[in-house]
Structures are given as structure tokens and as C-alpha cells.
Amino acid sequence: MQRLKKELWGDKLLADAEKLLENPQIKILLSQIVEEERSKKKEARRKNGWELKPQPIINTL
């Protein structure tokens, strides 16, 4: 909401946006979208070899 205020949204529009974002169904939808995006990024990193992989511990003693 702070970002919207910064972008000079009016009070009525801010109140409506806040009401919309408080809706449980909207919260579920947004969390699903965020999770899908995280999964896509993780898969892209894996495909590109960017994912951190556990390294074997070498005993040098």
C-alpha cells in the first residue's frame, strides 16, 4: 500500500485496493502465483546449473 500511496493513488482507490487485497480468496490466489513464480525460478536455476549442490567433504588428514 505504501508503494501505491507513493504513486499518488487517491484515498478511495487506496481503500478499495486494500479491501480487495484483504479478501481471503485474493490472498490465496496471490500466494499461489508467488509460489508458482518461485518454482519457475528454481527450475530455471536448476536447468542452467545455477542451483547450489552439496559438495562432498574430503578428509585430508
Secondary structure, DSSP 8 states (H G I E B T S, - for coil): -HHHHHTT--HHHHHHHHHHHH-HHHHHHHHHHHHHHHHHHHHHHHHTT-S----------
